[in-house]
Amino acid sequence: MRVCKLGKTDELVEKHGRYAEVLGLIDSPSGVQARLKFGDGHRQTLPVRRIRMLQKEGIPHSKDGWF
């Protein structure tokens, strides 16, 4: 499970919280978007430019990762 933090404080953050679980990534014509599920059960798709991925240091990176 990956968790993300929304960077911008707006109506979405005030209503559903700053942190969400990342369900997956979608490659769309307008750019990469993340499917998110908030703590209250609300689901939404947002551009990845609006979020910051959080991950524990002990979790190994994928073998095909670029970092």
Backbone as CSV, one residue per row, in Angstrom:
resi,resn,N_x,N_y,N_z,CA_x,CA_y,CA_z,C_x,C_y,C_z
1,MET,0.839,-1.180,0.000,0.000,0.000,0.000,0.880,1.238,0.000
2,ARG,0.607,2.136,-0.879,1.307,3.417,-0.923,0.368,4.509,-0.463
3,VAL,0.932,5.451,0.227,0.166,6.582,0.747,0.721,7.845,0.122
4,CYS,-0.138,8.804,-0.149,0.309,10.076,-0.703,-0.234,11.224,0.136
5,LYS,0.402,12.354,-0.038,0.015,13.579,0.653,-0.314,14.614,-0.407
6,LEU,-1.470,15.220,-0.286,-1.840,16.273,-1.231,-1.100,17.546,-0.863
7,GLY,-0.517,18.199,-1.853,0.324,19.353,-1.596,-0.425,20.659,-1.433
8,LYS,-1.559,20.788,-2.069,-2.275,22.055,-2.083,-3.482,21.985,-1.152
9,THR,-3.630,22.971,-0.290,-4.794,23.026,0.592,-5.946,23.675,-0.169
10,ASP,-6.995,22.912,-0.392,-8.174,23.399,-1.102,-9.410,22.720,-0.534
11,GLU,-10.509,22.803,-1.243,-11.766,22.234,-0.768,-11.668,20.719,-0.593
12,LEU,-10.956,20.035,-1.484,-10.798,18.584,-1.398,-10.088,18.184,-0.108
13,VAL,-9.028,18.887,0.241,-8.277,18.592,1.459,-9.126,18.876,2.692
14,GLU,-9.834,19.981,2.685,-10.678,20.323,3.831,-11.806,19.320,4.038
15,LYS,-12.325,18.774,2.950,-13.472,17.876,3.033,-13.077,16.431,3.357
16,HIS,-11.956,15.939,2.744,-11.616,14.519,2.852,-10.278,14.244,3.532
17,GLY,-9.471,15.261,3.794,-8.188,15.055,4.451,-7.021,15.211,3.495
18,ARG,-5.829,15.342,4.060,-4.620,15.586,3.276,-3.975,14.296,2.759
19,TYR,-4.241,13.155,3.411,-3.589,11.896,3.048,-4.581,10.942,2.397
20,ALA,-4.080,10.143,1.436,-4.921,9.181,0.731,-4.088,7.968,0.330
21,GLU,-4.767,6.855,0.133,-4.127,5.636,-0.357,-4.123,5.683,-1.889
22,VAL,-3.001,5.322,-2.490,-2.895,5.303,-3.955,-3.307,3.922,-4.444
23,LEU,-4.386,3.872,-5.194,-4.891,2.604,-5.722,-4.205,2.223,-7.018
24,GLY,-3.728,3.201,-7.763,-3.062,2.922,-9.023,-2.774,4.188,-9.796
25,LEU,-2.019,4.036,-10.878,-1.689,5.160,-11.748,-2.297,4.925,-13.123
26,ILE,-2.751,5.996,-13.738,-3.391,5.941,-15.054,-2.636,6.869,-15.986
27,ASP,-2.286,6.374,-17.163,-1.643,7.206,-18.179,-2.730,7.739,-19.102
28,SER,-2.977,9.047,-19.047,-4.039,9.654,-19.850,-3.435,10.679,-20.812
29,PRO,-4.199,11.145,-21.783,-3.683,12.149,-22.725,-3.239,13.443,-22.045
30,SER,-3.828,13.758,-20.903,-3.458,14.993,-20.200,-2.320,14.782,-19.211
31,GLY,-1.780,13.571,-19.128,-0.680,13.272,-18.219,-1.038,12.125,-17.287
32,VAL,-0.094,11.749,-16.449,-0.301,10.640,-15.526,-1.188,11.095,-14.375
33,GLN,-2.172,10.257,-14.032,-3.081,10.558,-12.931,-3.071,9.416,-11.941
34,ALA,-3.323,9.743,-10.679,-3.358,8.745,-9.613,-4.795,8.534,-9.155
35,ARG,-5.174,7.260,-8.991,-6.477,6.930,-8.414,-6.296,6.881,-6.903
36,LEU,-7.034,7.703,-6.180,-6.856,7.849,-4.739,-8.098,7.410,-3.980
37,LYS,-7.872,6.886,-2.767,-8.961,6.552,-1.849,-8.635,7.211,-0.514
38,PHE,-9.501,8.117,-0.089,-9.296,8.848,1.156,-9.794,8.030,2.342
39,GLY,-9.452,8.449,3.542,-9.811,7.735,4.758,-11.300,7.595,4.976
40,ASP,-12.075,8.531,4.465,-13.532,8.462,4.635,-14.214,7.650,3.531
41,GLY,-13.430,7.006,2.662,-13.977,6.171,1.601,-14.157,6.874,0.271
42,HIS,-13.983,8.186,0.229,-14.125,8.950,-1.018,-13.001,8.574,-1.982
43,ARG,-13.357,8.374,-3.245,-12.366,8.054,-4.287,-12.350,9.161,-5.327
44,GLN,-11.133,9.461,-5.810,-10.993,10.510,-6.814,-9.713,10.286,-7.603
45,THR,-9.694,10.780,-8.822,-8.513,10.732,-9.671,-7.934,12.138,-9.768
46,LEU,-6.628,12.254,-9.503,-5.945,13.549,-9.537,-4.651,13.437,-10.323
47,PRO,-4.211,14.529,-10.946,-2.895,14.520,-11.602,-1.792,14.303,-10.562
48,VAL,-0.756,13.565,-10.938,0.318,13.273,-9.989,1.100,14.530,-9.607
49,ARG,0.949,15.601,-10.359,1.626,16.861,-10.010,1.082,17.449,-8.709
50,ARG,-0.113,17.042,-8.301,-0.739,17.581,-7.083,-0.428,16.776,-5.831
51,ILE,0.247,15.631,-5.977,0.468,14.777,-4.811,1.951,14.503,-4.604
52,ARG,2.272,14.071,-3.407,3.629,13.626,-3.077,3.508,12.217,-2.508
53,MET,4.216,11.264,-3.121,4.173,9.876,-2.669,4.999,9.733,-1.401
54,LEU,4.476,9.008,-0.436,5.173,8.727,0.809,5.425,7.227,0.878
55,GLN,6.625,6.848,1.297,6.959,5.438,1.366,7.981,5.243,2.479
56,LYS,7.840,4.187,3.254,8.808,3.881,4.293,10.155,3.551,3.662
57,GLU,11.234,3.874,4.380,12.572,3.621,3.843,12.884,2.143,3.738
58,GLY,12.288,1.310,4.592,12.574,-0.120,4.600,11.953,-0.892,3.453
59,ILE,11.051,-0.287,2.714,10.403,-0.967,1.602,11.338,-0.940,0.394
60,PRO,11.702,-2.110,-0.146,12.624,-2.119,-1.300,11.972,-1.536,-2.547
61,HIS,12.779,-0.906,-3.368,12.301,-0.354,-4.630,12.099,-1.483,-5.634
62,SER,11.268,-1.281,-6.628,11.059,-2.293,-7.642,12.327,-2.493,-8.461
63,LYS,12.537,-3.703,-8.966,13.777,-4.004,-9.682,13.890,-3.230,-10.991
64,ASP,12.749,-2.822,-11.574,12.778,-2.075,-12.829,12.658,-0.580,-12.606
65,GLY,12.736,-0.144,-11.344,12.625,1.280,-11.037,13.822,2.059,-11.551
66,TRP,13.631,3.326,-11.806,14.711,4.157,-12.358,15.529,4.848,-11.285
67,PHE,15.196,4.717,-10.026,15.958,5.378,-8.967,16.723,4.405,-8.116
